[in-house]
Amino acid sequence: MAQVYYSKNDLADLLKLSVSTIDNKMKAGEIQYYKIGKSVRFDESMVKDFLSKQTQKMYRQKSLSYRHRNADVSGLANAFGRVSDGKQNG
């Protein structure tokens, strides 16, 4: 079975990223690549390795929403309940 190699454009289409994002990932060393003359190619193992590193990233909840999680917002609900069709109801 033949090995599949992707160009930057092919990889960008496959991952739904821009070519400049692929360039940035290459410069940062986040994705490995082969340099053949002036061409750049990626094989499937490189792509899978890159994706496995991306799925390990965890994002934390923003501190603003965490800090105010117990805040009383009933006043906002009442204010929105008084406004209907862009008019104040009382």
N, CA, C and O atoms as CSV, one atom per row, in Angstrom:
chain,resi,resn,atom,element,x,y,z
A,1,MET,N,N,0.843,-1.175,0.000
A,1,MET,CA,C,0.000,0.000,0.000
A,1,MET,C,C,0.889,1.239,0.000
A,1,MET,O,O,1.873,1.293,0.738
A,2,ALA,N,N,0.561,2.212,-0.800
A,2,ALA,CA,C,1.373,3.414,-0.955
A,2,ALA,C,C,1.154,4.364,0.221
A,2,ALA,O,O,0.050,4.486,0.751
A,3,GLN,N,N,2.234,5.027,0.608
A,3,GLN,CA,C,2.173,6.020,1.676
A,3,GLN,C,C,1.517,7.284,1.138
A,3,GLN,O,O,1.799,7.704,0.015
A,4,VAL,N,N,0.644,7.890,1.936
A,4,VAL,CA,C,-0.051,9.114,1.526
A,4,VAL,C,C,0.699,10.306,2.106
A,4,VAL,O,O,0.991,10.348,3.301
A,5,TYR,N,N,1.009,11.283,1.239
A,5,TYR,CA,C,1.652,12.514,1.663
A,5,TYR,C,C,0.744,13.684,1.344
A,5,TYR,O,O,0.135,13.733,0.276
A,6,TYR,N,N,0.654,14.625,2.267
A,6,TYR,CA,C,-0.198,15.794,2.097
A,6,TYR,C,C,0.661,17.039,1.893
A,6,TYR,O,O,1.705,17.194,2.527
A,7,SER,N,N,0.215,17.914,1.011
A,7,SER,CA,C,0.834,19.234,0.892
A,7,SER,C,C,0.216,20.140,1.954
A,7,SER,O,O,-0.710,19.739,2.659
A,8,LYS,N,N,0.729,21.355,2.064
A,8,LYS,CA,C,0.149,22.290,3.040
A,8,LYS,C,C,-1.308,22.591,2.696
A,8,LYS,O,O,-2.154,22.667,3.586
A,9,ASN,N,N,-1.601,22.761,1.411
A,9,ASN,CA,C,-2.987,23.041,1.007
A,9,ASN,C,C,-3.899,21.855,1.307
A,9,ASN,O,O,-5.017,22.035,1.789
A,10,ASP,N,N,-3.418,20.634,1.021
A,10,ASP,CA,C,-4.212,19.441,1.312
A,10,ASP,C,C,-4.482,19.305,2.812
A,10,ASP,O,O,-5.596,18.989,3.231
A,11,LEU,N,N,-3.443,19.549,3.609
A,11,LEU,CA,C,-3.589,19.426,5.058
A,11,LEU,C,C,-4.520,20.503,5.611
A,11,LEU,O,O,-5.321,20.241,6.508
A,12,ALA,N,N,-4.409,21.707,5.075
A,12,ALA,CA,C,-5.295,22.790,5.505
A,12,ALA,C,C,-6.752,22.440,5.202
A,12,ALA,O,O,-7.629,22.674,6.034
A,13,ASP,N,N,-7.015,21.882,4.022
A,13,ASP,CA,C,-8.380,21.461,3.680
A,13,ASP,C,C,-8.846,20.319,4.573
A,13,ASP,O,O,-9.993,20.302,5.019
A,14,LEU,N,N,-7.967,19.375,4.830
A,14,LEU,CA,C,-8.315,18.210,5.645
A,14,LEU,C,C,-8.661,18.607,7.074
A,14,LEU,O,O,-9.627,18.100,7.646
A,15,LEU,N,N,-7.868,19.520,7.656
A,15,LEU,CA,C,-8.066,19.912,9.052
A,15,LEU,C,C,-8.948,21.142,9.218
A,15,LEU,O,O,-9.213,21.571,10.341
A,16,LYS,N,N,-9.400,21.706,8.110
A,16,LYS,CA,C,-10.239,22.914,8.141
A,16,LYS,C,C,-9.495,24.071,8.825
A,16,LYS,O,O,-10.056,24.786,9.655
A,17,LEU,N,N,-8.222,24.234,8.454
A,17,LEU,CA,C,-7.382,25.310,8.947
A,17,LEU,C,C,-6.884,26.122,7.764
A,17,LEU,O,O,-6.970,25.674,6.621
A,18,SER,N,N,-6.368,27.301,8.028
A,18,SER,CA,C,-5.776,28.088,6.958
A,18,SER,C,C,-4.335,27.629,6.742
A,18,SER,O,O,-3.729,27.013,7.619
A,19,VAL,N,N,-3.799,27.936,5.566
A,19,VAL,CA,C,-2.419,27.586,5.249
A,19,VAL,C,C,-1.472,28.340,6.184
A,19,VAL,O,O,-0.442,27.802,6.591
A,20,SER,N,N,-1.815,29.573,6.523
A,20,SER,CA,C,-0.960,30.337,7.438
A,20,SER,C,C,-0.936,29.705,8.832
A,20,SER,O,O,0.085,29.777,9.516
A,21,THR,N,N,-2.019,29.098,9.258
A,21,THR,CA,C,-2.036,28.397,10.540
A,21,THR,C,C,-1.123,27.183,10.479
A,21,THR,O,O,-0.414,26.891,11.443
A,22,ILE,N,N,-1.132,26.471,9.353
A,22,ILE,CA,C,-0.226,25.335,9.165
A,22,ILE,C,C,1.218,25.832,9.221
A,22,ILE,O,O,2.067,25.201,9.852
A,23,ASP,N,N,1.502,26.960,8.564
A,23,ASP,CA,C,2.849,27.550,8.604
A,23,ASP,C,C,3.259,27.871,10.036
A,23,ASP,O,O,4.387,27.590,10.441
A,24,ASN,N,N,2.345,28.460,10.801
A,24,ASN,CA,C,2.642,28.805,12.194
A,24,ASN,C,C,2.916,27.568,13.035
A,24,ASN,O,O,3.814,27.577,13.878
A,25,LYS,N,N,2.152,26.507,12.814
A,25,LYS,CA,C,2.358,25.257,13.558
A,25,LYS,C,C,3.705,24.640,13.197
A,25,LYS,O,O,4.369,24.056,14.054
A,26,MET,N,N,4.114,24.765,11.929
A,26,MET,CA,C,5.411,24.252,11.494
A,26,MET,C,C,6.545,25.033,12.158
A,26,MET,O,O,7.500,24.441,12.660
A,27,LYS,N,N,6.438,26.358,12.158
A,27,LYS,CA,C,7.481,27.203,12.747
A,27,LYS,C,C,7.595,26.980,14.250
A,27,LYS,O,O,8.691,27.048,14.808
A,28,ALA,N,N,6.474,26.717,14.904
A,28,ALA,CA,C,6.471,26.479,16.346
A,28,ALA,C,C,6.934,25.067,16.700
A,28,ALA,O,O,7.152,24.761,17.872
A,29,GLY,N,N,7.084,24.211,15.697
A,29,GLY,CA,C,7.511,22.840,15.945
A,29,GLY,C,C,6.405,21.935,16.431
A,29,GLY,O,O,6.671,20.858,16.965
A,30,GLU,N,N,5.163,22.359,16.254
A,30,GLU,CA,C,4.023,21.567,16.729
A,30,GLU,C,C,3.664,20.441,15.769
A,30,GLU,O,O,3.023,19.469,16.167
A,31,ILE,N,N,4.068,20.563,14.520
A,31,ILE,CA,C,3.808,19.513,13.541
A,31,ILE,C,C,5.100,19.254,12.764
A,31,ILE,O,O,5.783,20.183,12.334
A,32,GLN,N,N,5.412,17.987,12.597
A,32,GLN,CA,C,6.604,17.608,11.849
A,32,GLN,C,C,6.294,17.601,10.362
A,32,GLN,O,O,5.137,17.469,9.963
A,33,TYR,N,N,7.326,17.742,9.547
A,33,TYR,CA,C,7.136,17.765,8.104
A,33,TYR,C,C,8.410,17.340,7.406
A,33,TYR,O,O,9.493,17.360,7.991
A,34,TYR,N,N,8.268,16.951,6.134
A,34,TYR,CA,C,9.397,16.666,5.260
A,34,TYR,C,C,9.596,17.857,4.349
A,34,TYR,O,O,8.632,18.413,3.822
A,35,LYS,N,N,10.832,18.247,4.164
A,35,LYS,CA,C,11.167,19.313,3.230
A,35,LYS,C,C,11.845,18.643,2.044
A,35,LYS,O,O,12.932,18.082,2.186
A,36,ILE,N,N,11.215,18.696,0.878
A,36,ILE,CA,C,11.736,18.092,-0.342
A,36,ILE,C,C,11.924,19.214,-1.347
A,36,ILE,O,O,10.966,19.648,-1.988
A,37,GLY,N,N,13.152,19.683,-1.485
A,37,GLY,CA,C,13.397,20.856,-2.316
A,37,GLY,C,C,12.714,22.055,-1.685
A,37,GLY,O,O,12.982,22.399,-0.534
A,38,LYS,N,N,11.830,22.689,-2.442
A,38,LYS,CA,C,11.053,23.804,-1.892
A,38,LYS,C,C,9.678,23.367,-1.415
A,38,LYS,O,O,8.915,24.176,-0.887
A,39,SER,N,N,9.360,22.100,-1.597
A,39,SER,CA,C,8.051,21.573,-1.213
A,39,SER,C,C,8.073,21.064,0.224
A,39,SER,O,O,9.107,20.637,0.738
A,40,VAL,N,N,6.918,21.121,0.850
A,40,VAL,CA,C,6.732,20.603,2.208
A,40,VAL,C,C,5.661,19.530,2.134
A,40,VAL,O,O,4.624,19.719,1.498
A,41,ARG,N,N,5.916,18.395,2.791
A,41,ARG,CA,C,4.950,17.297,2.794
A,41,ARG,C,C,4.800,16.746,4.205
A,41,ARG,O,O,5.721,16.792,5.020
A,42,PHE,N,N,3.602,16.223,4.465
A,42,PHE,CA,C,3.255,15.623,5.747
A,42,PHE,C,C,2.744,14.220,5.468
A,42,PHE,O,O,1.961,14.021,4.539
A,43,ASP,N,N,3.181,13.231,6.270
A,43,ASP,CA,C,2.585,11.906,6.114
A,43,ASP,C,C,1.538,11.695,7.205
A,43,ASP,O,O,1.385,12.519,8.107
A,44,GLU,N,N,0.827,10.583,7.104
A,44,GLU,CA,C,-0.297,10.356,8.017
A,44,GLU,C,C,0.132,10.230,9.467
A,44,GLU,O,O,-0.598,10.655,10.363
A,45,SER,N,N,1.301,9.655,9.717
A,45,SER,CA,C,1.749,9.514,11.110
A,45,SER,C,C,2.026,10.884,11.727
A,45,SER,O,O,1.770,11.089,12.913
A,46,MET,N,N,2.543,11.816,10.938
A,46,MET,CA,C,2.790,13.174,11.432
A,46,MET,C,C,1.485,13.876,11.768
A,46,MET,O,O,1.382,14.572,12.779
A,47,VAL,N,N,0.496,13.688,10.914
A,47,VAL,CA,C,-0.809,14.317,11.137
A,47,VAL,C,C,-1.476,13.726,12.376
A,47,VAL,O,O,-2.034,14.461,13.191
A,48,LYS,N,N,-1.422,12.404,12.519
A,48,LYS,CA,C,-2.023,11.757,13.692
A,48,LYS,C,C,-1.332,12.182,14.976
A,48,LYS,O,O,-1.990,12.392,15.994
A,49,ASP,N,N,-0.004,12.310,14.937
A,49,ASP,CA,C,0.742,12.762,16.100
A,49,ASP,C,C,0.349,14.187,16.480
A,49,ASP,O,O,0.157,14.490,17.658
A,50,PHE,N,N,0.232,15.055,15.484
A,50,PHE,CA,C,-0.186,16.437,15.725
A,50,PHE,C,C,-1.581,16.487,16.341
A,50,PHE,O,O,-1.812,17.219,17.303
A,51,LEU,N,N,-2.506,15.712,15.791
A,51,LEU,CA,C,-3.883,15.710,16.308
A,51,LEU,C,C,-3.958,15.140,17.720
A,51,LEU,O,O,-4.751,15.611,18.535
A,52,SER,N,N,-3.148,14.139,18.014
A,52,SER,CA,C,-3.186,13.574,19.370
A,52,SER,C,C,-2.679,14.593,20.384
A,52,SER,O,O,-3.166,14.627,21.514
A,53,LYS,N,N,-1.712,15.422,20.002
A,53,LYS,CA,C,-1.236,16.476,20.901
A,53,LYS,C,C,-2.304,17.549,21.103
A,53,LYS,O,O,-2.418,18.112,22.192
A,54,GLN,N,N,-3.086,17.834,20.063
A,54,GLN,CA,C,-4.114,18.867,20.158
A,54,GLN,C,C,-5.271,18.426,21.028
A,54,GLN,O,O,-5.852,19.251,21.733
A,55,THR,N,N,-5.620,17.165,21.000
A,55,THR,CA,C,-6.767,16.701,21.789
A,55,THR,C,C,-6.414,16.572,23.257
A,55,THR,O,O,-7.311,16.439,24.089
A,56,GLN,N,N,-5.127,16.608,23.605
A,56,GLN,CA,C,-4.728,16.520,25.001
A,56,GLN,C,C,-4.811,17.868,25.696
A,56,GLN,O,O,-4.745,17.926,26.924
A,57,LYS,N,N,-4.954,18.952,24.948
A,57,LYS,CA,C,-5.036,20.275,25.556
A,57,LYS,C,C,-6.372,20.426,26.271
A,57,LYS,O,O,-7.425,20.101,25.720
A,58,MET,N,N,-6.318,20.913,27.479
A,58,MET,CA,C,-7.538,21.143,28.237
A,58,MET,C,C,-7.669,22.644,28.469
A,58,MET,O,O,-6.681,23.330,28.733
A,59,TYR,N,N,-8.857,23.129,28.372
A,59,TYR,CA,C,-9.113,24.552,28.565
A,59,TYR,C,C,-9.819,24.764,29.889
A,59,TYR,O,O,-10.763,24.051,30.229
A,60,ARG,N,N,-9.347,25.759,30.634
A,60,ARG,CA,C,-9.940,26.053,31.927
A,60,ARG,C,C,-11.070,27.052,31.768
A,60,ARG,O,O,-11.097,27.860,30.839
A,61,GLN,N,N,-11.986,26.969,32.691
A,61,GLN,CA,C,-13.104,27.905,32.725
A,61,GLN,C,C,-12.572,29.287,33.043
A,61,GLN,O,O,-11.665,29.429,33.863
A,62,LYS,N,N,-13.120,30.301,32.410
A,62,LYS,CA,C,-12.673,31.664,32.675
A,62,LYS,C,C,-12.974,32.040,34.113
A,62,LYS,O,O,-14.014,31.677,34.663
A,63,SER,N,N,-12.052,32.769,34.711
A,63,SER,CA,C,-12.181,33.090,36.126
A,63,SER,C,C,-13.341,34.047,36.393
A,63,SER,O,O,-13.919,34.016,37.480
A,64,LEU,N,N,-13.695,34.897,35.428
A,64,LEU,CA,C,-14.794,35.837,35.640
A,64,LEU,C,C,-16.098,35.089,35.897
A,64,LEU,O,O,-16.798,35.392,36.863
A,65,SER,N,N,-16.436,34.125,35.059
A,65,SER,CA,C,-17.680,33.388,35.260
A,65,SER,C,C,-17.600,32.520,36.511
A,65,SER,O,O,-18.608,32.318,37.188
A,66,TYR,N,N,-16.423,32.008,36.822
A,66,TYR,CA,C,-16.267,31.189,38.017
A,66,TYR,C,C,-16.424,32.039,39.275
A,66,TYR,O,O,-17.061,31.611,40.238
A,67,ARG,N,N,-15.849,33.239,39.270
A,67,ARG,CA,C,-15.902,34.125,40.428
A,67,ARG,C,C,-17.330,34.576,40.728
A,67,ARG,O,O,-17.685,34.766,41.892
A,68,HIS,N,N,-18.136,34.747,39.715
A,68,HIS,CA,C,-19.485,35.285,39.882
A,68,HIS,C,C,-20.565,34.220,39.698
A,68,HIS,O,O,-21.702,34.531,39.344
A,69,ARG,N,N,-20.203,32.983,39.940
A,69,ARG,CA,C,-21.169,31.900,39.707
A,69,ARG,C,C,-22.351,31.932,40.666
A,69,ARG,O,O,-23.416,31.409,40.340
A,70,ASN,N,N,-22.187,32.537,41.845
A,70,ASN,CA,C,-23.263,32.587,42.830
A,70,ASN,C,C,-23.953,33.946,42.857
A,70,ASN,O,O,-24.727,34.227,43.772
A,71,ALA,N,N,-23.683,34.791,41.867
A,71,ALA,CA,C,-24.271,36.132,41.848
A,71,ALA,C,C,-25.770,36.042,41.570
A,71,ALA,O,O,-26.227,35.192,40.806
A,72,ASP,N,N,-26.509,36.920,42.195
A,72,ASP,CA,C,-27.962,36.972,42.013
A,72,ASP,C,C,-28.279,37.766,40.744
A,72,ASP,O,O,-27.976,38.955,40.658
A,73,VAL,N,N,-28.887,37.105,39.766
A,73,VAL,CA,C,-29.238,37.769,38.504
A,73,VAL,C,C,-30.751,37.865,38.332
A,73,VAL,O,O,-31.235,38.081,37.221
A,74,SER,N,N,-31.493,37.708,39.408
A,74,SER,CA,C,-32.949,37.762,39.302
A,74,SER,C,C,-33.411,39.159,38.882
A,74,SER,O,O,-34.441,39.292,38.220
A,75,GLY,N,N,-32.672,40.185,39.254
A,75,GLY,CA,C,-33.018,41.545,38.834
A,75,GLY,C,C,-32.949,41.695,37.321
A,75,GLY,O,O,-33.759,42.408,36.730
A,76,LEU,N,N,-32.000,41.038,36.700
A,76,LEU,CA,C,-31.895,41.084,35.238
A,76,LEU,C,C,-33.086,40.379,34.593
A,76,LEU,O,O,-33.644,40.857,33.606
A,77,ALA,N,N,-33.461,39.251,35.160
A,77,ALA,CA,C,-34.604,38.515,34.610
A,77,ALA,C,C,-35.871,39.357,34.718
A,77,ALA,O,O,-36.684,39.373,33.794
A,78,ASN,N,N,-36.041,40.047,35.824
A,78,ASN,CA,C,-37.213,40.907,35.993
A,78,ASN,C,C,-37.175,42.072,35.010
A,78,ASN,O,O,-38.206,42.456,34.458
A,79,ALA,N,N,-35.991,42.633,34.792
A,79,ALA,CA,C,-35.864,43.748,33.854
A,79,ALA,C,C,-36.203,43.306,32.437
A,79,ALA,O,O,-36.866,44.034,31.699
A,80,PHE,N,N,-35.748,42.115,32.055
A,80,PHE,CA,C,-36.061,41.623,30.716
A,80,PHE,C,C,-37.530,41.248,30.592
A,80,PHE,O,O,-38.101,41.337,29.505
A,81,GLY,N,N,-38.149,40.831,31.692
A,81,GLY,CA,C,-39.561,40.486,31.668
A,81,GLY,C,C,-40.440,41.715,31.476
A,81,GLY,O,O,-41.543,41.610,30.941
A,82,ARG,N,N,-39.962,42.876,31.907
A,82,ARG,CA,C,-40.740,44.112,31.770
A,82,ARG,C,C,-40.665,44.695,30.364
A,82,ARG,O,O,-41.528,45.481,29.972
A,83,VAL,N,N,-39.647,44.321,29.608
A,83,VAL,CA,C,-39.484,44.854,28.256
A,83,VAL,C,C,-40.014,43.822,27.272
A,83,VAL,O,O,-39.544,42.684,27.235
A,84,SER,N,N,-40.986,44.225,26.483
A,84,SER,CA,C,-41.566,43.348,25.486
A,84,SER,C,C,-41.738,44.115,24.180
A,84,SER,O,O,-42.283,45.219,24.172
A,85,ASP,N,N,-41.282,43.542,23.095
A,85,ASP,CA,C,-41.362,44.157,21.775
A,85,ASP,C,C,-40.689,45.542,21.754
A,85,ASP,O,O,-41.142,46.433,21.035
A,86,GLY,N,N,-39.641,45.724,22.516
A,86,GLY,CA,C,-38.916,46.980,22.528
A,86,GLY,C,C,-39.578,48.089,23.321
A,86,GLY,O,O,-39.111,49.228,23.303
A,87,LYS,N,N,-40.678,47.765,24.029
A,87,LYS,CA,C,-41.399,48.779,24.815
A,87,LYS,C,C,-41.352,48.393,26.279
A,87,LYS,O,O,-41.375,47.209,26.615
A,88,GLN,N,N,-41.288,49.374,27.137
A,88,GLN,CA,C,-41.278,49.136,28.596
A,88,GLN,C,C,-42.713,48.890,29.023
A,88,GLN,O,O,-43.608,49.641,28.636
A,89,ASN,N,N,-42.950,47.845,29.820
A,89,ASN,CA,C,-44.301,47.471,30.273
A,89,ASN,C,C,-44.483,47.780,31.754
A,89,ASN,O,O,-44.754,46.872,32.539
A,90,GLY,N,N,-44.346,48.983,32.133
A,90,GLY,CA,C,-44.660,49.277,33.512
A,90,GLY,C,C,-43.518,49.689,34.264
A,90,GLY,O,O,-43.633,49.973,35.456
